[in-house]
């Protein structure tokens, strides 16, 4: 009986020792993973709280932010997640977006070899031009449009359908590290490749890429159905470029009352586009572990991180 009691005590002690005060979701792209861990180390160091980082898609993170199972989402991209922002921020008030943001953009890019033939998004509708992108011999060019869980990937499907090039192109969905390895190989072997791209991102430090030309963004020509609709891609249309983008930290609105010191920290946390690119490079190219990278980053920016915790 003593042994049994001791065993139970050990189990409960272990559970208690690992109980987290906060949960930060980590998206499946390098800068988001780096930011999630920087926030973890920074909060633990300055506020003395235990923080868990859990891999999670943004849509699931928003649900968790409302339910209280998630406290922070490090990168909420807009306009990508505007539908979720309207629902959880504007309508329900369950999520708060931090005031500071990082400017960004997204679109389609071509490697130097591809850019000789394909210069605009209109060129993707010409099978004679896109056949240079055919890598499997089926007569159709291939193009990476994002990871399977990214909302932007669905929007790229909408754009391909709306512009018309989806009919003669194979749209590839796979994880970003696989796609970036393909970009590296294509550039190294002078093979044409067109793919979804966004910045800040380390790929522009590695290669000379050309962004495909397309009509300037026109909000009237972007009609996106809610992503919660199973047929949202079929019901949506977008025939111009993406709108100017940015991303910012999102956190559970409950933190304002429950953990005001954390809300204050998140409102003060700021990153530059160059820093985000370096995060992407460190994790995506140098293969640094997110947690170890974050520890070094916080150590190198100690005074700045401590400033985030000040009222």
KAFENLIN-V328624 format. One record per residue. N is the residue number from 0. PHI is phi in radians with two decimals (none if undefined). Layout:
BEGIN
n={N/N}
phi={PHI/PHI}
END
This chain:
BEGIN
n={0/1/2/3/4/5/6/7/8/9/10/11/12/13/14/15/16/17/18/19/20/21/22/23/24/25/26/27/28/29/30/31/32/33/34/35/36/37/38/39/40/41/42/43/44/45/46/47/48/49/50/51/52/53/54/55/56/57/58/59/60/61/62/63/64/65/66/67/68/69/70/71/72/73/74/75/76/77/78/79/80/81/82/83/84/85/86/87/88/89/90/91/92/93/94/95/96/97/98/99/100/101/102/103/104/105/106/107/108/109/110/111/112/113/114/115/116/117/118/119/120/121/122/123/124/125/126/127/128/129/130/131/132/133/134/135/136/137/138/139/140/141/142/143/144/145/146/147/148/149/150/151/152/153/154/155/156/157/158/159/160/161/162/163/164/165/166/167/168/169/170/171/172/173/174/175/176/177/178/179/180/181/182/183/184/185/186/187/188/189/190/191/192/193/194/195/196/197/198/199/200/201/202/203/204/205/206/207/208/209/210/211/212/213/214/215/216/217/218/219/220/221/222/223/224/225/226/227/228/229/230/231/232/233/234/235/236/237/238/239/240/241/242/243/244/245/246/247/248/249/250/251/252/253/254/255/256/257/258/259/260/261/262/263/264/265/266/267/268/269/270/271/272/273/274/275/276/277/278/279/280/281/282/283/284/285/286/287/288/289/290/291/292/293/294/295/296/297/298/299/300/301/302/303/304/305/306/307/308/309/310}
phi={none/-1.10/-1.11/-1.12/-1.08/-1.10/-1.11/-1.09/-1.07/-1.15/-1.09/-1.16/-1.13/-1.14/-1.10/-1.09/-1.17/-1.80/-1.18/-1.68/-1.38/-2.43/-2.18/-1.95/-1.44/-2.07/-1.25/-1.69/-2.34/-0.95/-1.14/-1.14/-1.18/-1.12/-1.07/-0.98/-1.35/-1.11/-1.10/-1.03/-1.12/-1.12/-1.19/-1.08/-1.27/-1.64/-1.97/1.22/-1.76/-1.58/-2.20/-1.78/-1.97/-2.17/-1.03/-2.90/-1.24/-1.11/-1.10/-1.16/-1.10/-1.08/-1.07/-1.14/-1.10/-1.30/-1.38/1.67/-1.55/-2.30/-1.91/-2.48/-2.11/-1.28/-2.42/-1.82/-1.44/-2.27/-1.53/-0.84/-1.85/-1.05/-1.09/-1.22/-1.09/-1.04/-1.27/-1.62/-1.64/-1.30/-1.50/-1.58/1.17/-1.44/-2.20/-2.02/-1.69/-1.08/-1.22/-1.53/-2.49/-2.06/-1.18/-2.62/-2.64/-2.67/3.08/-2.12/-2.14/-2.17/-1.24/-0.93/-1.17/-1.21/-1.16/-1.19/-1.91/-1.95/-1.95/-2.35/-1.17/-1.15/-1.13/-1.20/-1.51/-1.78/-1.02/-1.19/-1.46/-1.38/-1.14/-1.21/-1.60/-1.34/-1.88/-2.03/1.35/-1.63/1.53/-1.98/-1.29/-1.91/-2.58/-1.33/-2.03/2.33/-1.36/-1.00/-1.61/-1.38/-1.15/-1.07/-1.14/-1.11/-1.16/-1.16/-1.12/-1.07/-1.13/-1.10/-1.18/-1.23/-1.28/1.79/-1.34/-1.10/-1.25/-2.05/-2.21/-1.65/-1.55/-1.72/-1.99/-2.76/-1.10/-1.09/-1.11/-1.16/-1.14/-1.17/-1.13/-1.17/-1.09/-0.99/-1.16/-1.11/-1.16/-1.11/-1.82/1.04/-1.74/-1.20/-2.67/-2.11/-2.75/-1.15/-2.43/-2.63/-2.43/-1.25/-2.86/-1.21/-1.06/-1.37/-1.40/-1.55/-2.38/-1.57/-2.03/-2.03/-1.42/-1.15/-1.32/-2.79/-0.99/-1.03/-1.01/-2.32/-0.99/-1.20/-1.80/-1.98/-2.14/-1.84/-1.28/-1.02/-1.14/-1.28/-1.40/-0.99/-1.86/-1.09/-1.16/-1.15/-1.48/-1.77/-2.61/-2.77/-2.08/-2.41/-1.15/-1.02/-1.26/-0.96/-1.94/-2.80/-2.42/-2.64/-1.31/-2.08/-2.55/-1.08/-1.06/-1.12/-1.10/-0.98/-1.71/-1.34/-2.40/-1.05/-1.17/-1.26/-1.01/-1.09/-1.02/-1.17/-1.21/-1.57/-1.08/-2.50/-2.38/-1.65/-1.06/-1.11/-1.15/-1.12/-1.08/-1.13/-1.06/-1.05/-1.15/-1.07/-1.50/-1.44/-1.85/-1.39/1.05/-1.22/-1.23/-0.93/-1.19/-1.18/-1.06/-1.10/-1.03/-1.17/-1.10/-1.14/-1.10/-1.29/-2.09/-0.99/-1.11/-1.13/-1.14/-1.07/-1.17/-1.12/-1.50/-1.37/-1.03}
END
